[in-house]
Amino acid sequence: MKTRHILSLLLLSFFCSASPAMAQKNAAIPFNYLPDNTEDQYNQSIQSKTLPLDADGFVILSKSKPAEYAIERYNASLKKSWSATIPLTGTETIEAFLQNGEAAILVTHRENEKGTQQLLAHRVDLRSGQKAAPALLLEAPSKDRKAGIATSPDGTKLLAYRYSTDGNQVLKSISGSLYDGKLQKLADTKYNLSDHRGIVSAEVIVNNAGDQFISLISENMNRLTVRQHTLKSPEAKVMSVLVGGVFGGKKVYIMDSKYALQPNGNLYGAVLTANEQTGEYYSLKAVKFDFENEDMVFAEEFRFTPEYLARVNSLDKSGAAKAKRLEDIYLSDLILTPDEKLVVLAEKKYMEGGENSPYYAKEIHLFAYDQYMGTAWSSVLMKNQKAPSDEAFAGISYRYNLAGNMLHLLTLEEIDGKYDLYLRRIDTGTGKAEAPKAAGLKVADDQDIAYVKDFTAWLTEKDLVTVVRPSKKASSLQLRRLQIK
């Protein structure tokens, strides 16, 4: 097991004026959008509803009617090739949306009158738009925990699974079935978890080869464990580390976690820990799980000290009262660059009060580690986004794209009196950031929805598509293609 500690902290500010960085490339077309109020606004099942196929086109998943979704294919000129409708029952919800070069697949969850829950896959041929009959992936009693679906990054593997608990609702095992991109079953799976004490959460991840990773938090929110199960061997490989505990006289526990498979084949994880007595943020810990070499590589712990809070407050020029402690910060993305630098993003997101209160998405905290998991740099990006309760995070927060070692962040904000989409570019090698630059769309700033970030996607490093309403004069949202200069 390798552990390497390199002490370094570089905190960068973003005090720059905005200038145009993007321009409309092709004429926009009207876009029909109905919000899905059944989705968990903090933990959306489907965050990307536009999937690039190649530089020539993309597919979109949209809610076309109250009980109906549509999968539609467009070319790069925004010309629609076909549209396939997916009707839903009253209790059916969407769980996953993917494409694998041959088909687009929508996975839904349904409960029926027989007391069972089902996971169904709706497969649409990418060339013709022909829709196949729904395929039943998994069935389980409705009284059990909600069944889950995990999909590989390339869309060629789908793992449908269910949880089994004892009489005290303690998780004991996970079982399911693995399918290929044509929805043919490859294997049945079962993971016995009875040797882990006090499991609080279990996340299932599958890679392009069909290997499964079970990430567990157990032992009173103190232990982080990852189990790897492959199609080649019935034996699981297990890596585990005690993250919480007593440090410097303070009892610390895991309060948030994030995992992500990366292009190099390794699984990376990050956790935020907090002081159990006060609830204050204590530290960030990151780890690389290299199962091929049976190696777990730890990053240096990043402590959230009073000095760090003071630095964050010094960057806030909004005029609001300075924060007395770090709050409402959640891990949002783990990104691996071509030179194998890991960038961890955490965002401040919260609801102001009770029902019908506005939602906020504020600063982004960035932490970078080199290929040996040594600290490379750290920075804070200040932003101030607000949305009404009925929109929640549909138009605020951010979308990202990694182009080489340059990280692009797209946000909807008002900067210097201009309400627009803004692009920030960050050099992941150094942490140096360019000024936020406006798209020049003059996004409508009224009571109606003006931007839906779930439909934002990069087709190439220079071209992206998005759904936006550029002015009060526009009668509806528009599907629009933008070019980065």
C-alpha positions in Angstrom: 0.0 0.0 0.0 1.4 3.3 -1.0 0.9 6.6 0.8 2.5 9.9 -0.3 2.1 13.3 1.4 3.0 16.5 -0.4 2.1 19.7 1.4 0.9 22.4 -0.9 -2.1 24.9 -0.9 -2.7 27.4 -3.6 -6.0 29.4 -3.1 -7.0 31.3 -6.2 -9.6 34.1 -6.7 -11.7 34.9 -9.7 -12.0 38.8 -9.8 -12.2 39.5 -13.5 -14.7 41.2 -15.8 -16.7 39.2 -18.3 -16.2 39.2 -22.0 -17.8 37.2 -24.8 -16.4 33.7 -25.2 -19.2 31.9 -27.1 -21.4 32.7 -30.0 -24.5 31.2 -31.6 -23.4 28.8 -34.4 -26.7 27.6 -35.8 -30.3 28.8 -35.6 -32.1 27.7 -32.5 -35.3 25.6 -32.6 -38.2 25.6 -30.1 -38.0 23.1 -27.3 -40.9 21.5 -25.4 -40.1 21.0 -21.8 -42.2 19.8 -18.8 -40.4 19.6 -15.4 -40.4 16.3 -13.7 -41.5 17.0 -10.1 -41.0 13.4 -9.0 -37.2 13.7 -9.2 -35.1 14.2 -6.0 -33.6 17.6 -6.6 -30.5 16.9 -4.6 -29.8 13.4 -5.9 -31.2 13.2 -9.5 -31.3 9.7 -11.0 -30.5 11.2 -14.4 -28.3 14.3 -14.5 -27.5 14.2 -18.3 -30.5 14.2 -20.6 -28.5 15.1 -23.7 -26.1 12.3 -24.8 -23.5 13.1 -27.5 -23.2 10.4 -30.2 -20.3 11.9 -32.0 -19.5 15.3 -33.5 -22.4 14.8 -35.9 -25.3 14.5 -33.4 -26.9 13.6 -30.1 -30.0 12.1 -28.4 -32.2 13.9 -25.9 -34.6 12.6 -23.3 -37.4 15.0 -22.6 -40.8 14.8 -20.9 -43.2 15.5 -23.7 -46.5 14.9 -21.8 -47.4 14.4 -18.2 -47.2 10.6 -18.5 -44.9 10.3 -21.5 -41.2 10.8 -22.3 -39.6 11.1 -25.7 -36.2 10.0 -26.9 -35.2 12.1 -29.9 -32.1 12.1 -32.2 -30.7 15.3 -33.7 -27.8 16.0 -36.0 -25.3 18.8 -35.4 -27.4 21.2 -37.4 -30.3 20.6 -34.9 -32.3 18.7 -37.5 -34.4 16.0 -35.9 -33.9 12.5 -37.3 -36.5 10.6 -35.3 -38.6 10.6 -32.1 -39.6 7.6 -30.0 -42.2 8.0 -27.2 -42.0 6.1 -23.9 -45.4 6.1 -22.1 -45.2 5.7 -18.3 -47.8 4.3 -15.8 -48.9 6.5 -12.9 -46.2 5.1 -10.5 -43.4 4.7 -13.0 -40.2 6.8 -12.7 -37.1 7.2 -14.8 -33.9 5.7 -13.4 -31.2 5.7 -16.1 -30.6 7.1 -19.6 -27.6 5.8 -21.7 -26.4 5.1 -25.2 -23.9 2.6 -26.5 -23.4 3.5 -30.2 -26.2 1.1 -31.3 -29.1 2.1 -29.1 -30.4 4.6 -26.6 -31.8 2.9 -23.4 -34.2 4.4 -20.8 -34.5 2.4 -17.6 -37.7 2.9 -15.5 -38.9 1.8 -12.1 -42.5 0.6 -11.8 -44.7 -0.8 -9.0 -47.8 -2.9 -9.8 -50.9 -4.0 -8.0 -49.4 -7.4 -7.2 -47.1 -5.9 -4.7 -43.9 -6.1 -6.8 -41.5 -3.5 -8.1 -39.9 -3.9 -11.5 -37.0 -2.4 -13.5 -37.8 -2.1 -17.2 -35.5 -1.2 -20.1 -36.8 0.7 -23.1 -34.4 0.3 -26.0 -34.5 2.5 -29.1 -32.3 1.8 -32.2 -30.1 4.8 -32.9 -30.2 4.5 -36.7 -33.9 3.9 -37.2 -35.6 5.2 -34.0 -37.4 1.8 -33.8 -38.5 1.1 -30.3 -38.3 -2.5 -28.9 -40.8 -3.9 -26.4 -39.9 -3.1 -22.8 -37.5 -5.7 -21.3 -38.0 -6.7 -17.7 -34.5 -6.5 -16.0 -35.5 -7.3 -12.4 -38.5 -7.9 -10.2 -38.6 -7.7 -6.4 -41.2 -7.3 -3.6 -42.4 -3.7 -3.1 -41.8 -4.0 0.6 -38.0 -4.3 -0.1 -35.8 -1.3 -0.6 -36.1 0.3 -4.0 -34.3 -1.7 -6.6 -31.3 0.0 -8.3 -29.6 0.2 -11.7 -25.9 0.7 -12.5 -24.6 1.3 -16.0 -21.1 1.2 -17.5 -19.6 4.5 -18.9 -19.8 3.2 -22.5 -23.4 2.0 -22.1 -22.6 -1.7 -22.9 -23.3 -3.1 -19.5 -26.4 -2.7 -17.2 -26.6 -4.2 -13.7 -30.1 -4.3 -12.2 -30.0 -5.2 -8.5 -32.0 -5.5 -5.3 -31.2 -5.3 -1.6 -31.9 -8.0 1.0 -32.1 -7.1 4.7 -32.7 -8.9 8.0 -35.6 -8.4 10.4 -34.0 -5.2 11.6 -33.6 -3.7 8.1 -29.8 -4.3 8.3 -28.4 -4.8 4.8 -27.1 -8.4 4.3 -26.7 -8.9 0.6 -27.2 -7.4 -2.9 -28.3 -9.6 -5.8 -29.2 -8.9 -9.4 -28.5 -9.5 -13.1 -25.9 -8.2 -15.5 -27.0 -7.4 -19.1 -25.2 -6.3 -22.3 -26.1 -3.4 -24.5 -28.6 -5.6 -26.4 -30.3 -6.4 -23.1 -29.1 -10.0 -23.2 -28.4 -11.4 -19.7 -24.7 -12.1 -19.1 -24.7 -13.3 -15.5 -26.7 -13.4 -12.2 -24.9 -11.7 -9.3 -25.0 -11.9 -5.6 -22.8 -10.2 -3.0 -22.9 -11.5 0.6 -22.3 -8.5 2.9 -22.9 -10.2 6.2 -19.3 -9.8 7.3 -19.6 -6.0 7.3 -21.0 -4.4 10.5 -23.5 -1.6 10.5 -23.7 -0.8 6.8 -25.1 2.7 6.4 -25.0 3.0 2.6 -24.1 0.8 -0.4 -23.4 2.1 -3.9 -23.0 -0.2 -6.9 -20.8 0.7 -9.9 -20.1 -1.3 -13.0 -17.3 -0.8 -15.6 -17.1 -1.5 -19.3 -15.9 -5.0 -18.8 -18.8 -5.8 -16.5 -16.7 -5.8 -13.3 -18.8 -4.7 -10.3 -17.6 -2.4 -7.5 -19.6 -2.3 -4.2 -18.8 0.8 -2.2 -19.9 0.6 1.5 -19.9 3.0 4.4 -20.2 1.1 7.7 -19.4 1.0 11.4 -21.2 4.1 12.5 -20.2 6.1 9.4 -16.5 5.4 10.1 -15.3 2.8 7.6 -15.0 3.0 3.8 -14.9 -0.3 2.0 -14.9 -1.2 -1.7 -15.4 -4.8 -3.0 -14.6 -5.8 -6.6 -16.5 -8.7 -8.2 -15.5 -9.8 -11.7 -17.0 -12.1 -14.3 -13.7 -14.2 -14.3 -13.6 -15.1 -10.6 -16.2 -15.8 -7.9 -13.8 -14.4 -5.2 -14.2 -10.7 -4.3 -11.3 -8.4 -3.8 -11.8 -6.1 -0.8 -10.1 -2.9 0.1 -11.1 -1.2 3.4 -10.0 1.8 5.4 -11.1 3.4 8.7 -11.8 7.0 7.8 -13.7 8.2 10.9 -12.6 7.9 14.5 -11.0 10.0 17.2 -8.4 12.5 15.9 -6.8 15.1 18.2 -9.5 14.4 20.8 -12.3 15.0 18.3 -14.7 12.3 17.2 -15.0 12.4 13.4 -17.5 10.7 11.0 -18.1 10.4 7.3 -20.8 12.9 6.3 -20.6 12.8 2.5 -19.0 10.5 -0.1 -18.4 10.3 -3.8 -17.0 7.6 -6.1 -16.2 7.6 -9.8 -14.6 5.1 -12.3 -12.0 6.8 -14.3 -10.5 6.2 -17.9 -7.4 4.5 -16.4 -9.6 1.7 -15.0 -9.3 2.7 -11.4 -12.0 3.7 -9.0 -11.5 6.9 -7.0 -13.3 7.9 -3.9 -13.6 11.0 -1.8 -15.2 11.7 1.6 -16.0 14.8 3.6 -15.7 14.2 7.4 -17.3 16.2 10.2 -16.9 16.7 13.9 -19.6 14.5 15.5 -20.2 16.8 18.4 -20.4 20.2 16.6 -21.2 19.1 13.0 -18.5 21.3 11.7 -16.6 20.2 8.5 -13.3 18.5 9.6 -11.5 17.3 6.4 -11.5 16.0 2.9 -10.0 12.6 2.2 -9.4 11.0 -1.2 -8.2 7.6 -2.2 -7.4 5.6 -5.4 -8.5 1.9 -5.5 -6.1 0.1 -7.9 -7.5 -3.4 -7.9 -5.2 -4.6 -10.7 -2.1 -3.9 -8.6 -4.0 -4.6 -5.3 -3.0 -1.1 -4.1 -4.9 1.5 -2.2 -3.3 5.0 -2.5 -4.3 7.7 0.0 -4.1 11.4 -0.6 -3.0 13.7 2.1 -5.9 14.8 4.3 -7.1 18.3 3.6 -8.1 20.0 6.8 -10.9 22.6 6.9 -9.2 25.0 9.4 -10.3 28.4 10.6 -7.7 29.8 8.1 -9.4 28.0 5.2 -12.8 29.6 6.2 -11.1 33.0 6.4 -9.7 32.6 2.9 -13.2 31.6 1.6 -14.8 34.6 3.2 -12.1 36.9 1.8 -13.1 35.8 -1.7 -16.8 36.6 -1.2 -17.5 40.1 -2.5 -21.3 39.8 -2.6 -21.8 42.0 0.4 -23.6 39.2 2.3 -22.7 38.4 5.9 -19.5 36.4 6.2 -19.9 32.7 7.0 -19.1 31.7 10.6 -18.5 28.1 9.5 -18.5 25.9 6.4 -22.0 24.6 5.7 -24.1 22.8 3.0 -21.1 21.8 0.9 -21.4 18.5 -1.0 -19.1 16.5 -3.2 -20.2 16.9 -6.8 -17.6 15.5 -9.2 -14.4 13.6 -9.3 -12.5 14.2 -12.6 -9.3 12.6 -13.8 -7.2 14.5 -16.3 -5.1 13.0 -19.2 -2.0 13.4 -17.0 -3.8 11.5 -14.2 -4.4 14.4 -12.0 -7.5 14.0 -9.8 -9.7 17.0 -9.4 -12.4 16.9 -6.7 -15.2 19.4 -6.8 -17.5 20.2 -3.9 -20.4 22.7 -4.2 -22.4 24.7 -1.7 -26.1 24.0 -2.3 -29.0 24.5 -0.1 -32.7 25.5 0.3 -33.2 28.7 2.3 -36.1 27.6 4.5 -39.3 25.6 4.4 -41.7 24.7 1.6 -41.7 27.1 -1.4 -38.4 28.6 -0.3 -35.8 29.5 -2.9 -32.8 27.3 -3.7 -29.2 28.4 -3.8 -26.0 27.2 -5.5 -22.9 29.0 -4.4 -19.1 28.6 -4.3 -17.3 25.6 -5.8 -14.3 24.2 -3.9 -11.7 22.5 -6.0 -8.9 20.2 -4.8 -6.3 18.7 -7.2 -4.0 15.7 -6.6 -1.1 14.5 -8.8 -0.7 11.0 -10.2 0.7 9.8 -6.9 -2.2 11.4 -5.0 0.0 14.1 -3.6 -1.6 17.5 -3.1 -1.2 19.7 -6.2 -3.3 22.8 -5.7 -6.6 24.0 -4.2 -8.9 26.8 -5.2 -12.4 28.3 -4.6 -14.6 29.6 -7.3 -17.1 32.2 -6.1 -20.6 32.3 -7.6 -24.0 33.2 -6.4 -27.0 31.5 -8.0 -30.6 31.5 -6.9 -33.8 29.8 -8.2 -37.4 29.6 -7.1 -38.7 26.5 -5.3 -40.5 25.1 -8.4 -37.3 25.2 -10.4 -34.9 24.1 -7.6 -31.5 23.1 -9.2 -32.8 22.7 -12.8 -31.1 25.9 -14.0 -28.5 26.6 -11.3 -25.3 24.7 -10.2 -23.0 24.0 -13.1 -22.1 21.7 -16.0 -18.5 20.7 -16.8 -16.4 19.5 -19.7 -12.8 18.4 -19.6 -10.9 19.3 -22.8 -7.3 18.0 -22.5 -6.1 19.5 -19.2 -8.5 22.4 -19.4 -11.6 22.2 -17.2 -14.7 24.1 -18.6 -17.4 25.1 -16.1 -20.7 26.5 -17.5 -23.1 28.4 -15.2 -26.2 30.7 -15.3 -25.4 33.8 -13.4 -25.7 37.6 -13.2 -22.3 39.2 -13.3 -21.9 43.0 -13.6 -25.6 43.3 -14.3 -25.6 40.8 -17.2 -27.8 37.7 -16.7 -26.2 35.1 -19.0 -24.5 31.7 -19.4 -20.9 32.1 -18.3 -17.9 29.9 -19.1 -14.9 29.6 -16.8 -11.8 27.7 -17.9 -9.4 26.3 -15.3 -5.9 24.9 -16.1 -5.9 21.7 -14.1 -2.1 21.6 -14.2 -1.7 24.8 -12.3 -5.1 25.7 -10.9 -5.0 29.0 -12.8 -8.4 30.2 -13.9 -9.5 32.6 -16.7 -12.2 35.2 -16.1 -15.9 34.2 -16.4 -16.9 34.9 -20.0 -20.5 35.5 -21.2 -22.2 33.7 -24.1 -23.9 36.9 -25.1 -27.4 35.4 -25.1 -29.0 37.9 -22.7 -30.9 35.1 -20.9 -34.4 36.0 -19.8 -34.6 37.0 -16.2 -38.3 36.7 -15.3 -40.6 34.3 -13.6 -40.5 31.6 -16.3 -37.9 28.9 -16.8 -35.0 30.3 -18.8 -32.3 27.5 -18.7 -32.3 23.8 -18.0 -28.8 22.6 -17.4 -29.6 18.8 -17.7 -29.7 19.3 -21.5 -26.3 20.9 -21.7 -23.7 18.7 -23.4 -20.4 19.2 -25.3 -20.3 17.6 -28.8 -16.7 18.5 -29.3 -14.2 20.6 -27.4 -15.5 23.7 -29.1 -19.2 23.0 -29.6 -22.0 22.5 -27.1 -25.8 22.3 -27.2 -28.0 23.6 -24.5 -31.7 24.5 -23.7 -32.2 28.2 -22.9 -34.6 31.1 -23.4 -32.4 34.0 -24.5 -34.8 36.9 -24.0 -38.2 37.9 -22.7 -39.4 38.1 -26.3 -38.9 34.4 -26.8 -42.1 32.4 -26.7 -40.5 29.2 -25.4 -37.3 27.5 -24.5 -34.9 26.8 -27.4 -32.6 24.0 -28.2 -29.5 25.9 -29.3 -25.9 25.1 -30.4 -23.1 27.3 -29.1 -19.4 27.5 -30.2 -16.5 28.2 -27.9 -14.0 30.7 -29.4 
